[in-house]
Amino acid sequence: MKAVMLQDRGVVRVSGPTARAFLDGLVTADMAMVAPDHAGFAALLSPQGKILFDFIVAGDGADGFLLDVPRDLAAGLAARLKFYRLRAKIEIEDVSDKFVVLAVWDGLPDIDGTRLFADPRLPALGHRAIVPAEAAAGILASPGMEPSDTAAYEAHRIAHGVPQGGADFAYGDAFPHEADMDQLAGVDFGKGCYVGQEVVSRMQHRGTARTRTVPVAITGPAPAPATPVMAGEKTIGRMGSHAGDRGLAMLRLDRVADAMAAGLPLVAGEATLMLTKPDWVRFAWPGEKPATAGAAE
């Protein structure tokens, strides 16, 4: 099985007797479901419902949690959580210098004595582990492991159509629906209040999410991230990350449907794009008729 140390990921620890309730009142995931062997996917939003931070959260003992977050955002996430802490009896610490995040796929890892869990976004992505920094090299060298690199993991992620913050959407400028968090187990619509919930719930129940990050097949030179995607003279979105001839793009799907109806190709730079539907999609797909009246999300 393939494994890689994700050096672009950091770790924030939140611990204390009220840590679970504290996080549950802030983030999009249902923290009641999070345990050391069962992680959640979550975001901390602005009051306007935009993603400020997204992370994978795993249990760390009886009353602690480890948040797997982009490394360059770890200090900022810790600071934002401390802003909300007030008098809560919890500790919040950026421990990115003490822990390493591993991704393992194409097999079921057997790693003892560490925090190992299935990727909560999509089973096909494999597993993740949060391990002490000094133990990472030994784990990667253990029997059955095939050390890989970040490029291979990125290709794996992109092949399954899973967006990544900073590459496929901008922090502070995207709603969870635009980053497909509602499709990838990142938003619990049945839990209690959290920051930004009213906006996100309204988008869900009114079906107003027209912009989505979707997989595309690329013909021609791969466009750089943020390259405008055009349909005729209209800009309908922008390009995200890519690996080979596969990529992700954030697009207005109603405008994609209009372009398809008019026979207009989608163009980004010198490349032509074609949408490719992943099997996890539950929202209305351009060019397809919804199965039922309430199928679009």
Buried (B, 14 or more C-beta within 10 A) or exposed (E): BBBBBBEEBBBBBBBBEBBBEBBBBBBBBBBEEBEBEEBBBBBBBBEEBBBBBBBBBBBBEEBBBBBBBBBEBBBBBBEBBBEBBEEBEBEBBBBBEEBBBBBBBEBEBEBEEBBBBBBBBBEBBBBBBBBEBEBBEEBBEEEEBEEBEEEBBBBBBBBBBBBBBBBBBBBEEBBBBBBBBBBBBBBBEEBEEBBBBEBBBEBBEEBEBBBBBBBBEBEEEBBEBEBBBBBEEEEBBBBBBBBEEBBBBBBBBEBBBBBBEEEBEBBBBEBBBEBEEBEBBEBBBBEEEEEEEEBBB
